[in-house]
Amino acid sequence: MVGKTRPRGLLADPLRPLPRSAVTRLLVAALLGGTQAAVLDDPDLRELLLPIIRNDYRLIDRYRRSTDAPRLRADLLALTGDRDPQVTVEQARGWAATTDGAFSLHVLAGDHFYLVPAAAEVARLTASVYPSTAGNT
């Protein structure tokens, strides 16, 4: 399953490094509306979460797949929201070029955080593409 918004070559302009205040504003903005403002209003939680979130963004911005890396041989499932401001359906479809295995793209209703209301559908799709992992913990 794809866990990054765009395949290599389709990366948006980096948003980071940002100061803590900018990361906090970004998280509560409509662009990434999945983080509840109340969580970030708590100073202890904010201090706990912001380093983790900043490191996630650092990885997203800095990772580049080597141009001579072989294509994947695994089946690949790409999921995206139909109103995701971070990635278009066409950009998500670009993941097909990274694998020699089967590729499937599913567009779910929602924005960047479509996973939250669609958790059951995501689990069903994942189990249908990767049946040997269904039920394993």
MODELLER restraints for C-alpha pairs under 7 A, 6 or more apart:
rsr = mdl.restraints
at = mdl.atoms
rsr.add(forms.Gaussian(group=physical.xy_distance, feature=features.Distance(at['CA:1:A'], at['CA:76:A']), mean=5.55, stdev=0.5))
rsr.add(forms.Gaussian(group=physical.xy_distance, feature=features.Distance(at['CA:1:A'], at['CA:77:A']), mean=4.60, stdev=0.5))
rsr.add(forms.Gaussian(group=physical.xy_distance, feature=features.Distance(at['CA:1:A'], at['CA:78:A']), mean=5.89, stdev=0.5))
rsr.add(forms.Gaussian(group=physical.xy_distance, feature=features.Distance(at['CA:2:A'], at['CA:77:A']), mean=6.27, stdev=0.5))
rsr.add(forms.Gaussian(group=physical.xy_distance, feature=features.Distance(at['CA:2:A'], at['CA:78:A']), mean=5.22, stdev=0.5))
rsr.add(forms.Gaussian(group=physical.xy_distance, feature=features.Distance(at['CA:5:A'], at['CA:87:A']), mean=5.95, stdev=0.5))
rsr.add(forms.Gaussian(group=physical.xy_distance, feature=features.Distance(at['CA:5:A'], at['CA:92:A']), mean=6.86, stdev=0.5))
rsr.add(forms.Gaussian(group=physical.xy_distance, feature=features.Distance(at['CA:6:A'], at['CA:87:A']), mean=6.79, stdev=0.5))
rsr.add(forms.Gaussian(group=physical.xy_distance, feature=features.Distance(at['CA:6:A'], at['CA:91:A']), mean=5.95, stdev=0.5))
rsr.add(forms.Gaussian(group=physical.xy_distance, feature=features.Distance(at['CA:6:A'], at['CA:92:A']), mean=5.99, stdev=0.5))
rsr.add(forms.Gaussian(group=physical.xy_distance, feature=features.Distance(at['CA:7:A'], at['CA:94:A']), mean=6.25, stdev=0.5))
rsr.add(forms.Gaussian(group=physical.xy_distance, feature=features.Distance(at['CA:7:A'], at['CA:95:A']), mean=5.55, stdev=0.5))
rsr.add(forms.Gaussian(group=physical.xy_distance, feature=features.Distance(at['CA:8:A'], at['CA:64:A']), mean=6.69, stdev=0.5))
rsr.add(forms.Gaussian(group=physical.xy_distance, feature=features.Distance(at['CA:8:A'], at['CA:65:A']), mean=6.62, stdev=0.5))
rsr.add(forms.Gaussian(group=physical.xy_distance, feature=features.Distance(at['CA:14:A'], at['CA:61:A']), mean=5.83, stdev=0.5))
rsr.add(forms.Gaussian(group=physical.xy_distance, feature=features.Distance(at['CA:16:A'], at['CA:57:A']), mean=6.90, stdev=0.5))
rsr.add(forms.Gaussian(group=physical.xy_distance, feature=features.Distance(at['CA:16:A'], at['CA:58:A']), mean=6.92, stdev=0.5))
rsr.add(forms.Gaussian(group=physical.xy_distance, feature=features.Distance(at['CA:26:A'], at['CA:32:A']), mean=6.81, stdev=0.5))
rsr.add(forms.Gaussian(group=physical.xy_distance, feature=features.Distance(at['CA:27:A'], at['CA:33:A']), mean=6.77, stdev=0.5))
rsr.add(forms.Gaussian(group=physical.xy_distance, feature=features.Distance(at['CA:27:A'], at['CA:35:A']), mean=5.97, stdev=0.5))
rsr.add(forms.Gaussian(group=physical.xy_distance, feature=features.Distance(at['CA:28:A'], at['CA:35:A']), mean=6.03, stdev=0.5))
rsr.add(forms.Gaussian(group=physical.xy_distance, feature=features.Distance(at['CA:28:A'], at['CA:36:A']), mean=6.79, stdev=0.5))
rsr.add(forms.Gaussian(group=physical.xy_distance, feature=features.Distance(at['CA:28:A'], at['CA:37:A']), mean=5.73, stdev=0.5))
rsr.add(forms.Gaussian(group=physical.xy_distance, feature=features.Distance(at['CA:31:A'], at['CA:85:A']), mean=6.61, stdev=0.5))
rsr.add(forms.Gaussian(group=physical.xy_distance, feature=features.Distance(at['CA:32:A'], at['CA:112:A']), mean=6.58, stdev=0.5))
rsr.add(forms.Gaussian(group=physical.xy_distance, feature=features.Distance(at['CA:34:A'], at['CA:113:A']), mean=5.71, stdev=0.5))
rsr.add(forms.Gaussian(group=physical.xy_distance, feature=features.Distance(at['CA:39:A'], at['CA:45:A']), mean=6.59, stdev=0.5))
rsr.add(forms.Gaussian(group=physical.xy_distance, feature=features.Distance(at['CA:40:A'], at['CA:46:A']), mean=5.02, stdev=0.5))
rsr.add(forms.Gaussian(group=physical.xy_distance, feature=features.Distance(at['CA:71:A'], at['CA:98:A']), mean=5.37, stdev=0.5))
rsr.add(forms.Gaussian(group=physical.xy_distance, feature=features.Distance(at['CA:71:A'], at['CA:99:A']), mean=5.06, stdev=0.5))
rsr.add(forms.Gaussian(group=physical.xy_distance, feature=features.Distance(at['CA:71:A'], at['CA:100:A']), mean=6.36, stdev=0.5))
rsr.add(forms.Gaussian(group=physical.xy_distance, feature=features.Distance(at['CA:72:A'], at['CA:98:A']), mean=6.13, stdev=0.5))
rsr.add(forms.Gaussian(group=physical.xy_distance, feature=features.Distance(at['CA:72:A'], at['CA:99:A']), mean=4.29, stdev=0.5))
rsr.add(forms.Gaussian(group=physical.xy_distance, feature=features.Distance(at['CA:72:A'], at['CA:100:A']), mean=5.97, stdev=0.5))
rsr.add(forms.Gaussian(group=physical.xy_distance, feature=features.Distance(at['CA:73:A'], at['CA:99:A']), mean=5.72, stdev=0.5))
rsr.add(forms.Gaussian(group=physical.xy_distance, feature=features.Distance(at['CA:73:A'], at['CA:100:A']), mean=5.08, stdev=0.5))
rsr.add(forms.Gaussian(group=physical.xy_distance, feature=features.Distance(at['CA:73:A'], at['CA:101:A']), mean=4.97, stdev=0.5))
rsr.add(forms.Gaussian(group=physical.xy_distance, feature=features.Distance(at['CA:74:A'], at['CA:99:A']), mean=6.65, stdev=0.5))
rsr.add(forms.Gaussian(group=physical.xy_distance, feature=features.Distance(at['CA:74:A'], at['CA:101:A']), mean=4.90, stdev=0.5))
rsr.add(forms.Gaussian(group=physical.xy_distance, feature=features.Distance(at['CA:75:A'], at['CA:101:A']), mean=4.41, stdev=0.5))
rsr.add(forms.Gaussian(group=physical.xy_distance, feature=features.Distance(at['CA:75:A'], at['CA:102:A']), mean=4.54, stdev=0.5))
rsr.add(forms.Gaussian(group=physical.xy_distance, feature=features.Distance(at['CA:75:A'], at['CA:103:A']), mean=5.84, stdev=0.5))
rsr.add(forms.Gaussian(group=physical.xy_distance, feature=features.Distance(at['CA:76:A'], at['CA:101:A']), mean=6.87, stdev=0.5))
rsr.add(forms.Gaussian(group=physical.xy_distance, feature=features.Distance(at['CA:76:A'], at['CA:102:A']), mean=6.20, stdev=0.5))
rsr.add(forms.Gaussian(group=physical.xy_distance, feature=features.Distance(at['CA:76:A'], at['CA:103:A']), mean=4.85, stdev=0.5))
rsr.add(forms.Gaussian(group=physical.xy_distance, feature=features.Distance(at['CA:76:A'], at['CA:104:A']), mean=6.47, stdev=0.5))
rsr.add(forms.Gaussian(group=physical.xy_distance, feature=features.Distance(at['CA:77:A'], at['CA:103:A']), mean=5.99, stdev=0.5))
rsr.add(forms.Gaussian(group=physical.xy_distance, feature=features.Distance(at['CA:77:A'], at['CA:104:A']), mean=5.07, stdev=0.5))
rsr.add(forms.Gaussian(group=physical.xy_distance, feature=features.Distance(at['CA:77:A'], at['CA:105:A']), mean=6.02, stdev=0.5))
rsr.add(forms.Gaussian(group=physical.xy_distance, feature=features.Distance(at['CA:78:A'], at['CA:92:A']), mean=6.65, stdev=0.5))
rsr.add(forms.Gaussian(group=physical.xy_distance, feature=features.Distance(at['CA:78:A'], at['CA:104:A']), mean=6.24, stdev=0.5))
rsr.add(forms.Gaussian(group=physical.xy_distance, feature=features.Distance(at['CA:78:A'], at['CA:105:A']), mean=4.75, stdev=0.5))
rsr.add(forms.Gaussian(group=physical.xy_distance, feature=features.Distance(at['CA:78:A'], at['CA:106:A']), mean=6.37, stdev=0.5))
rsr.add(forms.Gaussian(group=physical.xy_distance, feature=features.Distance(at['CA:79:A'], at['CA:105:A']), mean=5.88, stdev=0.5))
rsr.add(forms.Gaussian(group=physical.xy_distance, feature=features.Distance(at['CA:79:A'], at['CA:106:A']), mean=5.04, stdev=0.5))
rsr.add(forms.Gaussian(group=physical.xy_distance, feature=features.Distance(at['CA:79:A'], at['CA:107:A']), mean=5.91, stdev=0.5))
rsr.add(forms.Gaussian(group=physical.xy_distance, feature=features.Distance(at['CA:80:A'], at['CA:89:A']), mean=6.91, stdev=0.5))
rsr.add(forms.Gaussian(group=physical.xy_distance, feature=features.Distance(at['CA:80:A'], at['CA:92:A']), mean=6.93, stdev=0.5))
rsr.add(forms.Gaussian(group=physical.xy_distance, feature=features.Distance(at['CA:80:A'], at['CA:106:A']), mean=6.68, stdev=0.5))
rsr.add(forms.Gaussian(group=physical.xy_distance, feature=features.Distance(at['CA:80:A'], at['CA:107:A']), mean=5.11, stdev=0.5))
rsr.add(forms.Gaussian(group=physical.xy_distance, feature=features.Distance(at['CA:80:A'], at['CA:108:A']), mean=6.14, stdev=0.5))
rsr.add(forms.Gaussian(group=physical.xy_distance, feature=features.Distance(at['CA:81:A'], at['CA:107:A']), mean=5.56, stdev=0.5))
rsr.add(forms.Gaussian(group=physical.xy_distance, feature=features.Distance(at['CA:81:A'], at['CA:108:A']), mean=4.86, stdev=0.5))
rsr.add(forms.Gaussian(group=physical.xy_distance, feature=features.Distance(at['CA:81:A'], at['CA:109:A']), mean=5.51, stdev=0.5))
rsr.add(forms.Gaussian(group=physical.xy_distance, feature=features.Distance(at['CA:81:A'], at['CA:110:A']), mean=4.78, stdev=0.5))
rsr.add(forms.Gaussian(group=physical.xy_distance, feature=features.Distance(at['CA:81:A'], at['CA:111:A']), mean=5.06, stdev=0.5))
rsr.add(forms.Gaussian(group=physical.xy_distance, feature=features.Distance(at['CA:81:A'], at['CA:112:A']), mean=6.12, stdev=0.5))
rsr.add(forms.Gaussian(group=physical.xy_distance, feature=features.Distance(at['CA:81:A'], at['CA:114:A']), mean=5.58, stdev=0.5))
rsr.add(forms.Gaussian(group=physical.xy_distance, feature=features.Distance(at['CA:82:A'], at['CA:107:A']), mean=5.85, stdev=0.5))
rsr.add(forms.Gaussian(group=physical.xy_distance, feature=features.Distance(at['CA:82:A'], at['CA:108:A']), mean=5.92, stdev=0.5))
rsr.add(forms.Gaussian(group=physical.xy_distance, feature=features.Distance(at['CA:82:A'], at['CA:109:A']), mean=5.38, stdev=0.5))
rsr.add(forms.Gaussian(group=physical.xy_distance, feature=features.Distance(at['CA:82:A'], at['CA:110:A']), mean=5.69, stdev=0.5))
rsr.add(forms.Gaussian(group=physical.xy_distance, feature=features.Distance(at['CA:82:A'], at['CA:111:A']), mean=6.45, stdev=0.5))
rsr.add(forms.Gaussian(group=physical.xy_distance, feature=features.Distance(at['CA:83:A'], at['CA:110:A']), mean=5.54, stdev=0.5))
rsr.add(forms.Gaussian(group=physical.xy_distance, feature=features.Distance(at['CA:83:A'], at['CA:111:A']), mean=4.47, stdev=0.5))
rsr.add(forms.Gaussian(group=physical.xy_distance, feature=features.Distance(at['CA:84:A'], at['CA:110:A']), mean=6.86, stdev=0.5))
rsr.add(forms.Gaussian(group=physical.xy_distance, feature=features.Distance(at['CA:84:A'], at['CA:111:A']), mean=4.04, stdev=0.5))
rsr.add(forms.Gaussian(group=physical.xy_distance, feature=features.Distance(at['CA:84:A'], at['CA:112:A']), mean=4.48, stdev=0.5))
rsr.add(forms.Gaussian(group=physical.xy_distance, feature=features.Distance(at['CA:85:A'], at['CA:111:A']), mean=6.85, stdev=0.5))
rsr.add(forms.Gaussian(group=physical.xy_distance, feature=features.Distance(at['CA:85:A'], at['CA:112:A']), mean=6.62, stdev=0.5))
rsr.add(forms.Gaussian(group=physical.xy_distance, feature=features.Distance(at['CA:86:A'], at['CA:112:A']), mean=6.77, stdev=0.5))
rsr.add(forms.Gaussian(group=physical.xy_distance, feature=features.Distance(at['CA:93:A'], at['CA:105:A']), mean=6.52, stdev=0.5))
rsr.add(forms.Gaussian(group=physical.xy_distance, feature=features.Distance(at['CA:96:A'], at['CA:103:A']), mean=5.69, stdev=0.5))
rsr.add(forms.Gaussian(group=physical.xy_distance, feature=features.Distance(at['CA:108:A'], at['CA:114:A']), mean=6.84, stdev=0.5))
rsr.add(forms.Gaussian(group=physical.xy_distance, feature=features.Distance(at['CA:115:A'], at['CA:122:A']), mean=6.99, stdev=0.5))
rsr.add(forms.Gaussian(group=physical.xy_distance, feature=features.Distance(at['CA:127:A'], at['CA:133:A']), mean=6.92, stdev=0.5))
rsr.add(forms.Gaussian(group=physical.xy_distance, feature=features.Distance(at['CA:127:A'], at['CA:134:A']), mean=5.26, stdev=0.5))
